[in-house]
């Protein structure tokens, strides 16, 4: 790299466009298109006896009404189970439109297409569906014990069951090691449901070209290439005849990695069938009841440890609520069960999970994807050990840390990518040192005593985590230098606000030695790049970033070779600086990269003055070789892919100081500190932004956000009036420090950062509240009323004044 752009806090290039209202989101597209709306089930579990559409037919502007019976071929089959797993013995997915049975409130039953959305909704309101209401199964524990089944062919409602175990060095199993330990504890931990809530929900627009028999689809998705393949498969179209483009995507957070959503194949099918453009955009209630949720798990823990707090054996049993269907497999509980170990060396570990069907919205990854539950489990365990021993909580964690000289460290488990869970790099003791210094850990007892003297209750909490990032199998990058000296970068994965236009441009500019303003970036457009996996699991920078760097290196090598011929120099003596290829130490001997691009493409015709330099009579050439050498291609461009041997593991530690009101039990975060290690930083400012946004989302998950179902399977808070989220006034100033331990697994030495901020927040806040109150906090999120009830139930706790 010949510039300092890599590692610099470059301002986000996307922001001027997005912040001035010039973004182009799904709902901004095709204002004249026909619009779709859906009749969705009002019941959590019911049999469809009849659908009467006669009244809706009279609506002026109605174009079409479709039920499951209207769907042809593969479109009438269940949606794909995207990630099969041997432990997922009873995977089930929904039909695009319900067939006979609905299994959660919000499941689509009828699709209506009309001149506009208002008319489509009017028609939906006139369609009468006759349901035979069935008993719903709500709550993971009820589902595990109930004779009532969500799917008649799934015994006990158990979709998957998996056990992984790593024995101790002495060969003891976890349960044996616990029984033999000097100290043992057992407790239960719960986390409630939440959901992604992006700024713009899901949406699809489709246009069919009958003459060319080609389909162009815009989808607010995290994986345009996979949506393309799913559409082609379901609609029986040749893949080259399908294009999928992700426009500006107003947030994803995981919910938009699922594909195809019913609407992503129904809307294109309707566009083909009707021969007109069709669009659908999700409203907010639809997002609550028909997209996806996450987080809900019950975790039962047994742990054995010595007098220093070192864990000798850990046994965790997890009940995971995956809702009515499993389109994304069991990735969430797999991540929980494997990432639970965090930065610790555990003597022996056994984890068992059962993934259970309930008559609620399906569960798929949401930012953090199983890790907030895992960290809540492990960090609460560390706090309980410290409490039992009367030890410092940070010291107990330090006693269990994997040490810097132990990397790579094999945890002995299989991760979500099907590969060994081997940590590649890190320095956990140094992270803890930085965090304690940042938050003032050692000075806190004095601060707490002074607050108590003033009648105030404050507490400090801590949480550590390791995050598997850069999950495979691959991503690619294409880089082209055109004859005007501009660099055009494309990659298949999509962007939902992470700053890809900036960081990928920084990588390309640094690798090619060109000014940043000369680089443009396109993501999520299958017309520009057809092979990709998607944006999830903190993988974009690791995967596409490295692919783009490798592609740039191909371009650089070719540029130096061509320039060397023009300059009559050795390629090894050349460098590229500010868009010029020049001889090192001889600035006068240089050639613009734009000219190199011209020379790379032998031409017959001159389109402009620059092109004239590459035509067949422009100058001397060797008659002993063809104009385009064997094994070469015309043009100055390169394509490459990065496919990792396994995931790389970022890490971090958070700490918070909270105050709890003695009368109202309100919880206020006074300070919040983060130390984060994502390897080499491409853009520290963007990493900061990712962490701050993640902490805000984590605060929501810790104190506000949860999905409340009643016994009938009705979601009681399916609107922003009732689903609480933190405002800026509830999100603290986040103090950060960065540790850079480069990953040895990829050329750029980077690790992912997108989910880091959200992962440990519930554990940290629970730890701090417990320290302030002296009351066990084993369930999150926690509200003031719940804390008030815990106070009243605490043995010997006076309720006077409360």
N, C-alpha and C positions, 0 to 999 in steps of 0.2 A: 504493500500500500504506500502510495506516494503523497497522500494528503492526510490531514488530521481530522477529516470529517467523521471517521469512525470513532465513536467515543465522545463526540461533541454534543452539547445540549442545543441542537438545532431546533428552531421553532417549527411547529407542525405546519406542513405545507397545505394540509387539508382545511385548516381552520378558517382562513379568509372566506373560502367558498361556503363552508357549512354555517359559519356564524353570521353571514350576511344574507341568509335565506336563499342561496343559490344551489343548495343541495337538491338532488333529484332522487326522491324516495319512490317506493312502489306506488303509493297512492297519487303521486304527481303524474304518473304515466297515463297516456291514452285516455284523456277526459271524455272522449266520445264513444268509448267502448261500451258494449253491453255489460251489465253487471250481474253478478251472482249473489245469492243469499241462501241460507240454509235453514231448514226446519230441524231443530235439534231436540233431543229427548229431554223432557222435563223430569224424567224419572231415572233413578239410579239403576234399577233393574226391572225390566219389563219385557213382555212378549208383544210384538207388533201383530195385531189381529187384522187390521185393515187401514188403508190410507185412502181418504176421500179427497180428491183434488177438484171436484166439480165446481165449487164456489170460486176457486181461484182462477179458473179458466176465463171468467168474465172480466178480470182486471185488464184495463186498457194498458197496452204496452208490454204485456206478458209475451215472452218469446218461447219459453220451454219449461217443462217440469220433468224432473227425472227422479226415479226411485231405484232401488237396487235391481229390480226386475228389468230396467231399461239398459243396464250396463252390459256391454258385449265382452266375450272372451276373457282375457286375463284381467281386464278391468273389474270384472265381477268376483275375482278371487280375493282372498285376504291380502292385506298389504305385506311387504317383505319383513321377515325377521332379520334385521340388518347384521347383527353380530351373534351368530350361533356360538354355543359353548357346550361342551359335554355335560356340564352340570345343569344346564337349562333343559331339563328333560320334558317339560311341558310348556314350551314357549307358545304364546298365542298372540295374534295380532288382529286388528279390526278389519272389517270390510270398508271400502271407501264410503259407501252408504250402508246403514245398518241392514243386516239380513236377519229377519225373524226376532232377534234378541238385541236389546240395548243394555249396556253394562255400566254406564255412568251417565250422570246428568251432563248434557252437552254433546253427546254422541250424534253425528249427523245422520239424518234419516231421509230427508228430501232436499234436492238441489233445485233452485228456481233461478231462471235467467230472464231478465227483463231489460227494458230500455234504460232504466237507471236503478240505483240501489233502493230508492224509496219505493218504487213500484214493486221491486222484487220482495221487499219486506212486507208490503201490503199483501201480496199473494201468499207469502209464507203464513201470514196471520189467518188466512182463510182456509188453509189446508187442515183437515181434521184427521188426526191419527188416533185410532182406537187401540189402547194399550191394555194388556192384562198385567197388572202390577205384581211383581214378584218380590219376595223378601230380599232386601239388600244386605250385603256383608260390608260393614264399615269398621275400620280399626284393625290394625295388623294382628293384635292378640286375639280379638274375636274371630278373625278369619282363620287363624291357625288352629283354633279350637272348635270351630263351628262345623256342624253337619251340613249347613247351607253352603252351596257351591256357587262361585262366580261363573265358572265354566263347568258344565256338567261332566266333562271328561277329564277333569283335573282333580285327583283325590286330595282331600285335605287343603285345597287351594294353594298347594305348594308347587310353584313353577320351577324352582331350582333349589338345590341343596349342595353345599360345597364345604369341605373341610381341608384346611392346609395346616400342617404341623412341622415345626422345626425342633428337633431335640436339642438338649444341652450338649456341651462339649463332652460331658461324661456319659452321654447316651440316654439321659432321663427324658421322658416325655414331660410336657408342661404340667400335667396334673400331678405326676409323681414329684416333680421339682417343687411345686407349690406345697404339697403335703409335707415335704421334707424341710421346708424353709423355716427359719427362726420366727418369721412374722407372716401372717396372712390376712388378707382383707377380701371381702366380697360386697358388691354393691351393684346397683342398676343405674343406667344413664339413658335419658330420653332426649331426642330432638324431634321437633314438630315439622310439619310440611311448610314449604314456602314455594316461591316460583320466580321466574326470571323477570317478568314485567319490563320488556324493552320499550323504548320510546315509541317506536312503531311496531305493531304486531306483525303477524305473518301476512303474506299477500302474494298473489299470483296474477300475472297478465299474460295472455297468449294470443298469438297472431298466426294464422295459417295461410300459407301461400299455395293456393290450389294448383296454379300453373306449374310451379316448381316442386310441389308436394313436399314443402319444407315447413318446419315449425320453429318459430322463435318465441321463447318463453322468458319473461322476467320474473324472478322470484326473490323475495326477501329471505335469503337463505345463507347459511354458513358453508354450503358445499354445492356450488353450481354444477360441477362436473358430475357428481353423483346423482343430482336431480336429473340431469340430462340422461344419464344411463337408465335411471328408473323410468322416466317417461318413455324412452325408446322401447324399453322392454314391455311395459304395460300396454302401450298403444300399438305395438307391433311395427314401429317405424325404424328404418335404417338409421343407425347412430349418426352418420354424417349429415342427415337431413334434419337433425334436431340441434338447436342452439339454445343455450341457457345463459342468461346474463344476470348477475346480481347488481342491482343499482345501488345507490347509497342505502345502507342498511342501518336503520335506527336502533342499533343494539341487537345483540343476539343472546349472549350469556349462556348458550348451550341449547336453548329450546329450538333454535333454527338449524341445529346440526341434524335433527331428525328428518328423514326423508324416505320416500315421498310422503308428505302429508296428504290426506285425501284430496284436498283442494289442488295440490300440485299436479295431480293427474286428471281430476274431474274438469278443471277449468280448461286445460289444453284440449281434452276430448270434446268438450262443448264447443270450443272454437273451431275444431275440425268439422264437427257434426253440423254446426250452424253456418259455417263459412264466414263467420264474422269475429272480430276481436272481442274477447271476453275478459273481464277483470273481477277479482274479488279481493277485498281487504278486510282483515279481521278487526272487529270492534272489541272494545275492552272487555265486555262481559264474555265474549267468545274466548278471549285469551284466558280468562279465569277458568272456564268450564270445559274447554275443548282442546287446549294445547297440552301442556305437560307441567307437572310439579316435581319436587325433589325434597330431599333431606330426611323424611320421616323414618326413624329407626329406633328400635329398642335394643339396648346393649347391656348384657349381663357380664360382669367382670369378676374374675377371681385372680388374685395376684399374690405371689410369695416373694419375700425380699429379706435382705440381711440387715444388720444393725446400721450400715452406712446408707441404706436405701437402695442398694443395687438390686435390680429385679432378677430373681432366680427362675421364676416361672410366671407366665401370663396366659390365662385362658379366657377367651372372649367369645360369647355366643350372641349372634346378631339376628334379630327379626327385621327384615327389610320389607317395607310396603311398596310394591311396585305398581299398585293401582290395577286397572282392569286389563291392561295389555302390556306386552314386553317387546315393543318394536326395536328398542336399542339394547336388547339382551339384558345381561346382569352386570354391566360395566360398573355401575355405581357401587353395589356391595363388594365387588372385587376390589375396587380402589380403596374402599373403606378398610377392608380386611388386610390389605397389603401395606397401605400407607400409614396404618395405625402405629407402626413401629417407630416412625419419626426418626430423629437423629440418634437413637439409642441402640446399645448392644444389649439385647435381651437374652437371658440365660436359656430359656426354652419357651417356645411360643406355640399355642394352638388357637386357631380361629375357626369358627363354624358359623355359617350363615344359612338361613332359609329365606328365600325370596317369595313373598306371599301375594296372591291376588286379592284385591278388594274392589268393591263397586264404587270406585273413585277415579278421578282423572289419572291417566297413566303417568308413570315416573320415568324421566330421562335426565341426562346430566344437566345440572345448573351450576354456574360458575363455582368452581371448587370441586364439584363432581365426586361426592363421597368423602372428600378429605376433611371438610368441617366436622363431620360426624366422627371421623377417625381421630382427629386431633382433640376433639372434645373428650373422647374416651381416654386417650393416652395421657393427656395433660391433667385431666381430673384425677386419673390414677396417680400421677406423680404428686399432685397436691395432697391426696389422701394419705399417701405414704409419708410425706413430710409431716402432716398433721399427727399421724400415729406415732412417729418417732420424735416429735417436737423439734424437727430439724428445719433449717432454712430451705425454702422451696427451690431456690436456684442451685443450692449445693446438692440436693438430691438429683436434680437433672444432670448436673456436671458429673456426678458419680457414675452415671449411666452412659455418658457420651461415647460415641465412636470417635477415636482419636485421628488427627490428621494423617499420621503415618500408617493408618490401617486401610486407606483407600487403594484400589477399589475394594469395597466392602460388600460381600454377598450375604444378603439377608435370608437366603435359602427358600424364597417363595417365587411364585410365578406372577408377574405383573399383568396389567390389563392388556398389554400388547402381546401376551403369550410368550414373553421372554423373561429370563431370570431377573429378579429384583436385585440388581447390583448397583450400589451407589458409586458414581464415578469420581466425585471430588467434593471437597468441603472443608471447613474448619469451624466446627461447632463450638469448641471452647472460646475461640476468638469472637465469634458472634455473640456469645453470652457476655463476654467481657465488655464488648461495645454496647450491648443493650443495657447492662447494669449501669454503665457510665451515663448513657443517654437519659435514662429515666430517673437516675439517682436512687438506685435500689438500696445501697448500703446506708444512705441517709434517711430513708423513709421512716424507720421507727421513730425518730425524733419528730418528723413532720406529723406523723399520726398522733403522737402524744400531745403535741401542741393543738392539733385540731380537736382532740377529745376534750382538752381543757376549755375549749370554746363551745363545747356541746355539739360538735360536728363529728360524724362518722365517716371516715375515709378508709379506703383499702387499696391495695396494690395487687395486680395480677400479672401472670406471665404465661406465655404459651410458645412452644417450639414446634416446628414442622419441617418435613422434607416433602418436596413435591416432584413427582415424576413428570417431566416435560419432554417436548420434542418426540412425541410418540410417532412411530412409523405408520405405514411402511415406507412412504417416500413423499417428496414434493419436487417440482421441477422449476426451472427458470429459463427464460429466453432473453437474450440481450442482443440488440442490434444497434450498430452505429451507422447513421445515414450520412449522405454526402454533405449535409449542412452541419455536421459535427454534433448532432444531437444523439443522445443515447436513449433508446426505448427499451424498457424493461417490462416483461410480463410474467406473471405466475398464476397458477390455477386457483390457489385458495383465495378466499374472500376476505373482505375487511368489514368490520362492524364498529369502527371507531378506535382501533388500536394504534393508528398512525403508520400504517404500512406504506403509504405514499411517501412518507418521510424517511423511515428507517431503511427501506429497500433502496431508495435513492441514495442514501448515505453510503450504503454498502457498495453500490455500483460506482458512485463517484470516487470513493476511496480506492477501489480496486483498479479503476481505469484511469485515475489521475485527471478527471475532468471536473469542471465547476458543477456544483450541485444543481444550479438552475438549468443546466443543459440536460438533465435527466428527467424523464417522465416514467410513470409506473402505472400499469394496468393490472388489476386483480379481478378474479371472479367472472371472467368473460370467456366462455368456451370457444369463441371465435378466435381469440388470441392465444389461448393455451388450453388444450383439450384434456390433459391428464393431470389429475390432482386428487387429493383426499379430502381436505377441508380444513377449516379453522376451528380448532377446539384444543383442549388439553395443553394450553400454553405452548403451542408448537409452531406458530407461524414464523417467528424469527429464527428458531433453530432449523426448521425444515426448509422453508423457502429462502430464508436469508443465506443459508449455506449453499443451496442450489444456485442462487443468483451469483454468489461469489465464485463458484466453480465455473459457471457460464462466462462470467467476466474474465476469468483467467484464461479461458480458451480464446476469447476475443483479444485479450492483451497479447497473448503469444503470437497470434496471427498478425496483429498490428505491428508488432516489433519485427516480425520476419519480413513483412512487406516494406516497412519503412527502412529496414536495413539495406534492402536492395536499392531503394531510391537514394539513400544517403551514402551508399557504398561503405557501410559500416558493419561491424559485428553486432548481431542482436543483443549480445550480452553487454554491450557498451551503451545501450539505449535505455532511456527512461521516458515516462509520460508524465508531463507536468502541465497543469492548466490547459489541457486539451491539445498539447503539442508533443510529438515524439522528437526527442532531441538526444544528441550525443552527450553523455555525462561529461561535464567539465567544458563543453564547447557549445554554449547557448546559441551561437550563430548557425550551427549545423542542426537544423530542425525542420520538421514538416508537420503541418496541422493534421490532427487525427481525422478531420473531415476529408482531407486529400487522400489519406490512407484508405478511407472508406471508398473513395472514388476509384482508386487504383485496384482495390480488391475485386472490382466488378468489371471485367473487360466488356466493352460495349461496341456495338456496330453503329449506334445512332447517338448523336449529340443532342441532348435535350436542353442544355444550358452550358455556360462557360466551364463550369466544373466538370460536367460530363464529358466535354470535349477532350479532357486530359486522359480519359480512359479508352478512347476509341482506337480502332485497329491501326490507324496511320498517325497516331499522336506522337509516337517516339520510338526509340529503339526497343526491340524485344528480341528474345531468343527464339530462333527458328528451330531449335533442337527440342523444344517442349511445347505442349499445347497451351493455349491461353489460360485455361483452367487446369492446373496440375492434377494429376491422378490422386484421388483421395481428398481433393479439396472441393469446396463449394464456392460459387461467386458470392460476393458480399462480405461485409465485416460483421459477422454475427455468430453467436454460439448458443447452444442449448445444453443444459446438463441437469442431472438429478442428484439429489442427496437422499440416500437411504441408510439410516443408522443401524448399527448392529443391535442397539437397544436404546432405551430412553436415557436421557441425562437427568440428573436430579438436582434441582435448585433447593434452596433451604432458606429459612429465616426464623426470626424470633420477634415476638411482639410483647409489649408490656403496657399496662394502663393503670392509671390512678382514677378511682371513682369516688363519688360522694353519694350517700343515700340519705334522703330526707327523713328525719326522725318521726315526722307526723304523717306525711303523704306517701312515704316509701318510694318517692320518685328517685330515679337513678340518673346521675349526671356524670359524664366523663370529663374529668378535669385535664388529664394529659393522656396522650397516646404516642407510643414510640415504636418504631419498626427498624430492625436491622435485617437486610435482605442480601442474599447472595445469588445472583443469576449469571455468574461467570463474567466474562468481558461485557461491558456495557456498550451497546451501540449508540444509544441516546439517553443519557441520564435523566433528562427532563421528561421524556416519555415514560420511562420506568417509574419515575416519581408519580406521574399522573395515574399510571396503572395501579400503583400501591394505594394512593389516596382514594381512588374510586373503589378499589376493592375493600378498603377499610370501611368506607361509607356503606357499602352493601353488607359487609359483615356486621356493622352496628345495627342495620335493619334486621338481620337475621337473629341477632342476640337479644334485642329489646322490643321489636315491634312486629315483624312480619310472621304471620302464620295463617295457614288455611284451616278454617273451622268448619268441620262437617257435623251435621246432626245424625241421629240414628237412622234417618231415612235416606242418607246419602246426599242430602242437599248441602251445597256449599253456602254457608250463611253470610259470608263476607266477600261476595264476588263483585266488589266495586271499590274504587278508591275512596269512597265515603267510609268504608268499614275496614278495608285492608290497610293497616297503618304502615307508613314508610317514614324514615327520618328525613327531615328538612335539613337545610344547611345549618340551622341553629342547633340541631342535635348531633351533628358530626363534628368531632373535635379537630383542632389543628393537629396534623400528623407530623411528628418529628422523625426524620429518617437518617440512617447511615447505611452505606453500602460496603459490602465486602466482596471482592472479586477473586474467586478461585476458578480459574478457567477450566472448562471441561476438556478432557483429553480426547473426547469422542468425536469432535467435529472440527473442521478447519478453522472456524472463527472463535472457538473456545467459549461459546455462549450457551446459556440455559434459558428456559422460558420464564416469563414474569407476569403473564396476564392474569393469573388467578391468585397470586401470592397474597394480596392484601386481604382477601376475604376469608382465607382458610382458618386461621386460629382465633378469630375475633370472639366467637361464642365462648371458647375455652378461657380466653383472657378475661373477658368481662365477668364470667362466672367466678373465676378465681378471685378477682378484685372484690366483687360483692360479698363473697364468702369471707374474705379477709376483713371487710368493713363491718359485717353483721354478725360473724361468728355462727352462721347458719349454713348447713349444707345446701349447695346449689347443684342439683344433679339433673335438672331438666331445663332445656332452653327452647325457645326464647322465654324470657321472664319479664312480666309486666309489673308495674307498681302494685296492682291489686294482688297478684300472685305472691310478691314479696311480703305484702301486708299479711296474707294468710299464713305464710311460712313463719313469720314472726309470732303470730298468735298460737301456732301449733308447736313452737319450739319449747322443749321442757324448761321450766323455770323462767321463761321469758315473760316479763311483765308487759301487759298491753295498755297500761296507764298512759294516757296522753296520745294514744294511737287509735 
